Amino acid sequence: MDAYVLVIGLIAFGSMVSEGTMFDWSGVYFESVVKPGPGLVQMGYVAFMSTMALGRFTADRLVMRFGPVRVLRASGILIASGLLVSVLFPMLWSATLGFLLVGFGTSSIVPLCYSMAGKSRKMIPSMALASVSTIGFLGFLMGPPVIGHIAHASSLRWSFSLIALVGLGTAFIAPFLKKYR
């Protein structure tokens, strides 16, 4: 496999671990850690999904203006920051703000990774896209059960902290795209 495509796949993996965590664990996190009033358990999920959708509409303009590597780096920082805000300050307003940031952070990564895979110079686009998609979806499938095991062994706050590190990994891995391009 081409190193460029592998790096893109790793970035997609980290993003999809974060997405899977939000899809499967945001309600549980709010219910068991944030403990909001009645009817507010879904606030975190709604916040995440809202900004994820909004971010998908704005990502192309950001990539055109700042370039894909900068957008990926900022996205990783947003994921990590959002999760850490929700872990360090597990109150309704701060956890909701944190999940808003995670939504913006994850919104552009996977579409950008798929676009970049299609532009691989060493692999045919269909193979590159399939490779990135497979690596990414492994994160989506593996992330939530791992979160559960970590939460069971320690706490949900600790497992979300580890996912923050996975999200931050995007910011550190993205510059390697320039090297392997």
C-alpha positions in Angstrom: 0.0 0.0 0.0 1.1 3.5 -0.8 2.4 5.5 2.3 0.3 8.5 1.3 -2.9 6.4 1.2 -2.0 4.8 4.5 -1.6 8.2 6.2 -5.0 9.2 4.8 -6.4 6.0 6.1 -5.0 6.6 9.6 -6.5 10.1 9.6 -9.9 8.6 8.6 -9.5 5.9 11.3 -9.0 8.5 14.0 -11.9 10.6 12.8 -14.3 7.7 12.6 -13.3 6.5 16.0 -14.4 9.9 17.2 -17.6 9.8 15.2 -18.4 6.4 16.4 -17.9 7.5 20.0 -20.2 10.4 19.5 -22.9 8.3 17.8 -22.9 5.5 20.3 -21.7 7.1 23.6 -22.8 10.8 23.6 -26.2 10.0 25.1 -24.7 7.7 27.7 -22.1 10.3 28.6 -24.7 13.0 29.1 -26.9 10.6 31.1 -24.3 9.2 33.4 -21.6 12.0 33.6 -23.3 15.3 32.8 -26.7 14.3 34.4 -28.8 17.0 32.9 -32.4 17.6 33.7 -35.2 15.6 32.2 -35.4 15.7 28.4 -31.9 17.1 28.0 -29.9 13.8 27.7 -29.9 14.1 23.9 -28.4 17.6 23.9 -24.9 16.4 23.3 -25.9 14.2 20.4 -28.0 17.0 18.8 -25.1 19.5 19.3 -22.6 17.1 17.7 -24.9 16.2 14.7 -25.8 19.9 14.1 -22.3 21.1 13.8 -21.2 18.0 11.9 -23.9 18.8 9.3 -23.1 22.5 9.2 -19.4 21.7 8.9 -19.9 19.5 5.9 -21.5 22.5 4.1 -18.6 24.8 4.9 -15.6 22.5 4.6 -15.0 22.9 0.9 -14.6 26.7 1.3 -12.2 26.2 4.2 -10.1 23.7 2.3 -9.9 26.0 -0.7 -8.8 28.9 1.5 -6.4 27.1 3.9 -5.5 23.9 2.2 -6.3 20.3 3.3 -3.4 19.8 5.8 -4.3 22.9 7.7 -8.0 21.9 7.8 -7.1 18.4 9.0 -4.9 19.8 11.7 -7.5 22.3 12.9 -10.1 19.5 12.8 -7.9 17.3 15.0 -7.5 20.1 17.5 -11.2 20.8 17.5 -12.0 17.1 18.3 -9.5 17.0 21.1 -10.5 20.4 22.5 -14.2 19.5 22.4 -13.7 16.2 24.1 -11.4 17.7 26.8 -13.8 20.5 27.5 -16.6 18.0 28.0 -14.4 15.8 30.2 -12.9 18.5 32.3 -16.1 20.5 32.8 -19.0 17.9 32.7 -21.8 20.4 33.0 -24.6 20.8 30.5 -23.4 24.0 28.9 -19.8 23.1 28.7 -20.3 19.5 27.6 -22.7 20.7 24.9 -20.1 23.3 23.7 -17.5 20.5 23.7 -19.7 18.3 21.6 -20.4 21.2 19.2 -16.6 21.5 18.7 -16.3 17.7 18.1 -19.0 18.0 15.4 -17.1 20.7 13.6 -13.9 18.8 14.0 -15.1 15.5 12.5 -17.3 17.1 9.8 -14.7 17.6 7.1 -12.2 14.8 7.8 -13.7 11.8 6.1 -15.0 13.6 3.0 -11.6 15.3 2.7 -9.8 11.9 3.2 -11.9 10.3 0.4 -11.2 13.2 -1.9 -7.5 13.0 -1.3 -7.5 9.2 -1.7 -9.1 9.7 -5.1 -6.1 11.9 -6.1 -3.4 9.4 -5.2 -0.6 9.3 -7.7 0.6 5.8 -6.9 -2.7 3.9 -6.6 -5.7 3.8 -8.9 -8.4 6.0 -7.3 -10.8 3.1 -6.7 -8.2 1.1 -4.8 -7.0 4.1 -2.9 -10.6 5.0 -1.9 -11.4 1.4 -0.9 -8.3 1.3 1.2 -9.0 4.5 3.0 -12.6 3.6 3.5 -11.7 0.2 5.0 -9.2 1.6 7.4 -11.6 4.4 8.4 -14.5 2.1 9.0 -12.4 -0.2 11.1 -12.2 2.8 13.5 -15.9 3.3 13.3 -16.6 -0.3 14.2 -13.8 -0.8 16.7 -14.0 2.5 18.5 -17.3 2.2 20.4 -16.7 -1.3 21.9 -13.2 -0.2 23.0 -14.8 2.9 24.6 -17.1 0.6 26.5 -14.3 -1.7 27.7 -12.2 1.3 28.8 -15.2 2.9 30.5 -15.9 -0.4 32.3 -12.3 -0.7 33.5 -12.0 2.9 34.6 -14.6 5.6 33.7 -16.4 7.1 30.7 -14.6 10.4 31.3 -11.2 8.5 31.0 -12.3 6.8 27.8 -13.4 10.1 26.3 -10.0 11.6 27.2 -8.3 8.8 25.3 -10.5 9.5 22.3 -9.4 13.2 22.6 -5.9 11.9 22.1 -7.0 9.9 19.0 -8.6 13.0 17.6 -5.4 15.0 18.3 -3.5 12.4 16.4 -5.0 13.8 13.2 -3.3 17.1 13.9 0.0 15.4 14.3 -0.4 12.9 11.4 -1.7 15.4 8.8 1.7 17.1 8.0 3.0 13.7 6.9 0.7 14.1 3.9 3.1 16.7 2.4 6.0 14.3 2.8 4.4 11.4 1.0 2.6 13.3 -1.7 
